[in-house]
Structures are given as C-alpha cells and as structure tokens.
C-alpha cells in the first residue's frame, strides 16, 4: 500500500507541474504587441502586417502620433491641433479611416467621445 501511495503522489506532482507549465504557456500566447515600422510605414501585430499607410497622409500622422504617445490620454483637441491641422475630428471616424481591424481597435484602444488611449500591448481573448 505504501508503494501505491508514493506512485500516486509522484503522479499528482508531475500532473501539477505539467498543468502549471501549460497555464503559463497559454497566458504567454495571449499577449499581443502592436508595432509601427516608420521606414515601411506599416503597423504589425506580433510581426504580422496589419496595415500600411502613405507617408504624410492623415492616417500616417495619426498612427505615428499614437505610437509616439502610448498609454496616454489623447484628446480630440490634441489630435485636431497636432495631427489634423485644426480640422474637426471624430475619433471613431479617424479609427475607422485607418482600416485597422475591429478586433485590433477593440483590444488596443480605449475610446470615448472626447479622447482615446492607445496601448501597444494587450491580451487578446
């Protein structure tokens, strides 16, 4: 009976370690990162191309601005002054015009009527 208990204890210890390793790996796989390559003017999610923008375009200026200000509250007034040269801005429309996939917008942006916050690292569901 003692040998059986020792074998069971070893089995459960091994299963616990394997379970923890699996859990850690699954958390690691869900973290995603957006990046912007200014040379190619391309936005990537974990190395996969998401969109490209034209140099000097409104989309380029917007993408560059948000990547220069991650984790910051960016107001409509700030965008109007620094990105869109005094034009009135609707944040939802600006994001839509970039052609970023909805999943990317929902994951990496906190959007309100008057501001947005861009986080270049997030966990996808």
FENGIJO-V493935 format. One line per field, one symbol per residue. ss: DSSP state (~ for helix, > for strand, _ for the rest). phi: phi as a letter, one per 40 degrees, with the letter a starting at -180 (. if undefined). Layout:
ss = ???
phi = ???
//
This chain:
ss = _~~~~~~~~~~~~~~~~~~~~~~~~~~~~~>>>>>>>____>>>>__>>>>>_____~~~~~~~~~~~____>>>~~~~~~~________~~~~~~~~___~~~~~~~>>>___>>>>__>>>__
phi = .ccccccccccccccccccccccccccccccbbcabccccfbcbbfgccbabbcdgcdccccdcccccbcgbcbcddcccccbbfgccbbdccdccccgcddcccccbbbbbcbaabbbcbabcc
//
